[in-house]
């Protein structure tokens, strides 16, 4: 079985290949599809944003069946996300959970914009989606109220909140959850960091 550290090291190596422009595109052939027909055994569950610039399998140079990916705009935790993460951990025995954030996130920008006194009202479902990001925006604004809110800093705060406060197991299993790593990515490059 793959250890969390082994899974993390391979994610870092794959990301380094992507950043260097030398991806291998592993395990994406007919044989791999046939191998996966009877079931999946991913080594990493990755929770990230739906942003079209951040296809996890590409920026970490992974193949079919390597990652169990859960995505939504702004990587906002909700019961469906937690259920999906629990599924990966409990039923697929995934040894590592990675939470991926990125620069220039539209959901973070919307959360920042919503804190302005003259902000336009958002459609209900968009507000529900970004409202968990708003506390990070308010904390950043509170540090220096006379300066415009730095959306990238808000994104980092939201990532920290996601990993430390919201992305916690709600399972009754006696087995511990895998370690959580976190990663932050720009549209063209990604850099991964262990917790």
TIPA-908121 format. One record per residue (C-alpha): residue number from 1; residue in one letter; x, y, z. Coordinates in pm, 1 decimal. Example, Ala and Ser with C-alpha at 12.3 -4.5 7.8 and 13.67 -1.06 7.14 Angstrom:
1 / A / 1230.0 / -450.0 / 780.0
2 / S / 1367.0 / -106.0 / 714.0
***
This chain:
1 / X / 0.0 / 0.0 / 0.0
2 / X / 119.6 / 351.7 / -79.7
3 / X / 208.8 / 563.9 / 222.9
4 / X / 94.0 / 926.3 / 253.0
5 / X / 452.6 / 1044.4 / 207.3
6 / X / 502.2 / 832.9 / -103.8
7 / X / 177.4 / 968.4 / -250.0
8 / X / 282.1 / 1325.8 / -165.9
9 / X / 630.4 / 1281.4 / -313.3
10 / X / 480.8 / 1155.0 / -638.5
11 / X / 241.7 / 1451.6 / -651.5
12 / X / 538.5 / 1688.2 / -610.3
13 / X / 739.2 / 1509.0 / -881.1
14 / X / 442.6 / 1520.9 / -1119.3
15 / X / 392.3 / 1890.6 / -1050.7
16 / X / 760.7 / 1956.3 / -1112.6
17 / X / 731.8 / 1784.5 / -1450.3
18 / X / 426.3 / 1997.8 / -1534.4
19 / X / 597.4 / 2322.9 / -1431.5
20 / X / 907.7 / 2228.4 / -1632.4
21 / X / 693.7 / 2159.3 / -1940.7
22 / X / 794.8 / 1793.8 / -1945.2
23 / X / 484.7 / 1596.9 / -1844.2
24 / X / 482.9 / 1221.1 / -1906.1
25 / X / 102.7 / 1182.9 / -1926.5
26 / X / 125.2 / 846.0 / -1747.8
27 / X / -138.1 / 574.8 / -1732.7
28 / X / -370.3 / 718.6 / -1997.6
29 / X / -373.5 / 435.1 / -2248.5
30 / X / -611.8 / 154.5 / -2340.0
31 / X / -439.6 / -88.2 / -2103.7
32 / X / -496.5 / 146.9 / -1811.5
33 / X / -865.1 / 185.7 / -1900.4
34 / X / -898.9 / -193.0 / -1908.3
35 / X / -716.9 / -223.1 / -1576.2
36 / X / -961.0 / 22.0 / -1414.6
37 / X / -1277.3 / -140.6 / -1549.6
38 / X / -1318.9 / -348.3 / -1234.6
39 / X / -1252.1 / -70.4 / -982.4
40 / X / -1040.7 / 221.3 / -875.4
41 / X / -751.3 / 243.6 / -628.2
42 / X / -644.1 / 610.3 / -627.1
43 / X / -353.2 / 715.3 / -405.2
44 / X / -473.5 / 1071.8 / -346.0
45 / X / -806.8 / 1242.3 / -291.4
46 / X / -780.6 / 1598.1 / -419.5
47 / X / -1034.1 / 1864.0 / -324.6
48 / X / -1007.1 / 2179.5 / -532.2
49 / X / -1173.3 / 2454.0 / -727.5
50 / X / -1372.0 / 2400.0 / -1046.4
51 / X / -1161.8 / 2659.6 / -1230.2
52 / X / -1104.8 / 2534.7 / -1585.0
53 / X / -735.4 / 2624.7 / -1565.7
54 / X / -670.2 / 2369.3 / -1290.7
55 / X / -723.6 / 2016.2 / -1414.1
56 / X / -562.8 / 1821.1 / -1129.9
57 / X / -453.8 / 1527.1 / -1343.6
58 / X / -268.4 / 1766.8 / -1572.8
59 / X / -96.2 / 1994.1 / -1319.1
60 / X / 18.1 / 1692.2 / -1117.0
61 / X / 93.4 / 1479.6 / -1426.7
62 / X / -130.5 / 1192.5 / -1321.6
63 / X / -315.9 / 927.8 / -1513.5
64 / X / -655.5 / 763.8 / -1507.2
65 / X / -742.8 / 626.2 / -1165.6
66 / X / -455.4 / 799.7 / -984.3
67 / X / -660.4 / 1076.5 / -821.3
68 / X / -1007.0 / 1088.3 / -669.8
69 / X / -1101.3 / 1448.2 / -750.0
70 / X / -1373.1 / 1653.7 / -580.2
71 / X / -1426.6 / 2005.0 / -718.0
72 / X / -1652.8 / 2305.1 / -680.5
73 / X / -1609.3 / 2679.0 / -729.0
74 / X / -1386.2 / 2812.6 / -454.3
75 / X / -1325.0 / 2468.7 / -300.6
76 / X / -1607.3 / 2533.3 / -54.9
77 / X / -1682.5 / 2254.5 / 190.6
78 / X / -2039.1 / 2127.0 / 218.0
79 / X / -2192.7 / 1792.9 / 320.2
80 / X / -2155.5 / 1653.9 / -33.4
81 / X / -1785.7 / 1737.7 / -37.1
82 / X / -1734.0 / 1581.9 / 305.7
83 / X / -1928.0 / 1274.4 / 193.2
84 / X / -1711.3 / 1244.7 / -116.6
85 / X / -1391.3 / 1280.0 / 88.2
86 / X / -1516.6 / 1022.6 / 336.6
87 / X / -1599.3 / 787.6 / 49.6
88 / X / -1242.5 / 813.9 / -80.8
89 / X / -1088.8 / 761.2 / 261.9
90 / X / -1322.4 / 497.5 / 402.3
91 / X / -1413.5 / 291.3 / 96.8
92 / X / -1117.9 / 343.1 / -136.1
93 / X / -846.8 / 352.9 / 135.3
94 / X / -688.0 / 666.5 / -8.8
95 / X / -380.6 / 750.9 / 202.6
96 / X / -353.4 / 1126.2 / 128.9
97 / X / -594.6 / 1419.8 / 112.1
98 / X / -479.7 / 1728.7 / -82.4
99 / X / -671.6 / 2057.2 / -80.3
100 / X / -582.9 / 2266.2 / -384.8
101 / X / -632.4 / 2641.8 / -408.0
102 / X / -519.4 / 2874.3 / -684.0
103 / X / -450.3 / 3236.4 / -773.7
104 / X / -710.8 / 3453.7 / -944.5
105 / X / -1003.6 / 3252.0 / -809.5
106 / X / -1337.7 / 3392.5 / -921.9
107 / X / -1518.9 / 3267.4 / -611.3
108 / X / -1264.7 / 3440.0 / -386.8
109 / X / -1296.5 / 3758.3 / -594.0
110 / X / -1675.8 / 3744.4 / -555.4
111 / X / -1639.7 / 3699.9 / -177.6
112 / X / -1404.7 / 3998.6 / -158.8
113 / X / -1639.1 / 4207.8 / -373.5
114 / X / -1936.1 / 4113.4 / -154.0
115 / X / -1772.1 / 4279.7 / 148.3
116 / X / -1786.4 / 4624.7 / -11.8
117 / X / -2061.2 / 4847.1 / 128.3
118 / X / -2191.1 / 4915.8 / -223.7
119 / X / -2168.4 / 4554.4 / -342.9
120 / X / -2448.5 / 4435.4 / -566.3
121 / X / -2668.1 / 4157.2 / -437.7
122 / X / -2569.1 / 3818.3 / -575.1
123 / X / -2805.1 / 3544.3 / -688.8
124 / X / -2897.3 / 3323.4 / -391.8
125 / X / -2700.1 / 3015.4 / -491.2
126 / X / -2385.4 / 3211.0 / -571.6
127 / X / -2410.4 / 3381.8 / -232.3
128 / X / -2450.0 / 3042.9 / -62.7
129 / X / -2143.8 / 2920.0 / -245.8
130 / X / -1914.4 / 3211.6 / -159.1
131 / X / -2043.6 / 3289.5 / 191.3
132 / X / -1795.0 / 3047.0 / 356.3
133 / X / -1512.7 / 3249.4 / 194.5
134 / X / -1637.9 / 3584.7 / 327.2
135 / X / -1497.1 / 3537.9 / 682.6
136 / X / -1147.3 / 3509.5 / 533.0
137 / X / -1206.5 / 3830.8 / 336.6
138 / X / -1323.7 / 4010.1 / 651.4
139 / X / -1021.0 / 3889.8 / 850.1
140 / X / -785.1 / 4016.0 / 580.9
141 / X / -968.2 / 4348.9 / 566.2
142 / X / -957.0 / 4378.3 / 945.7
143 / X / -575.8 / 4359.1 / 944.8
144 / X / -548.8 / 4676.7 / 735.1
145 / X / -888.9 / 4842.8 / 687.0
146 / X / -745.1 / 5135.2 / 489.0
147 / X / -603.9 / 4916.4 / 212.0
148 / X / -792.0 / 4730.0 / -60.2
149 / X / -841.2 / 4364.3 / 22.5
150 / X / -571.9 / 4143.1 / -130.7
151 / X / -767.5 / 3860.1 / -298.4
152 / X / -461.5 / 3633.1 / -307.1
153 / X / -420.7 / 3668.0 / 67.9
154 / X / -791.9 / 3596.7 / 112.5
155 / X / -744.7 / 3284.9 / -99.5
156 / X / -462.5 / 3165.9 / 127.1
157 / X / -673.4 / 3234.7 / 437.5
158 / X / -965.8 / 3045.1 / 287.0
159 / X / -735.4 / 2753.9 / 203.9
160 / X / -612.1 / 2747.9 / 562.8
161 / X / -972.1 / 2757.5 / 688.4
162 / X / -1067.7 / 2475.3 / 454.3
163 / X / -787.1 / 2250.1 / 573.0
164 / X / -789.1 / 2329.3 / 943.9
165 / X / -1151.4 / 2400.1 / 1025.9
166 / X / -1388.5 / 2274.2 / 760.8
167 / X / -1222.0 / 1975.1 / 598.9
168 / X / -1239.0 / 1763.5 / 913.0
169 / X / -1358.3 / 1405.6 / 924.3
170 / X / -1709.9 / 1338.3 / 1038.1
171 / X / -1677.0 / 965.9 / 1035.3
172 / X / -1725.5 / 720.8 / 1318.9
173 / X / -1448.8 / 497.5 / 1187.6
174 / X / -1174.2 / 417.7 / 1438.1
175 / X / -924.9 / 455.6 / 1154.6
176 / X / -756.8 / 798.3 / 1139.4
177 / X / -800.9 / 1012.2 / 831.4
178 / X / -498.6 / 1046.9 / 608.1
179 / X / -276.9 / 1349.1 / 649.0
180 / X / -391.9 / 1656.2 / 460.6
181 / X / -149.3 / 1835.0 / 235.8
182 / X / -226.0 / 2164.5 / 74.1
183 / X / -129.0 / 2312.4 / -252.8
184 / X / -162.5 / 2651.5 / -412.0
185 / X / -152.2 / 2708.3 / -783.4
186 / X / -141.4 / 2987.4 / -1035.2
187 / X / -308.0 / 2934.8 / -1370.6
188 / X / 14.7 / 2832.7 / -1541.8
189 / X / 218.4 / 2683.4 / -1257.3
190 / X / 148.1 / 2494.9 / -941.8
191 / X / 356.3 / 2462.1 / -631.2
192 / X / 278.0 / 2197.2 / -376.7
193 / X / 360.0 / 2210.9 / -7.5
194 / X / 322.7 / 1965.7 / 273.2
195 / X / 139.3 / 2089.0 / 582.8
***
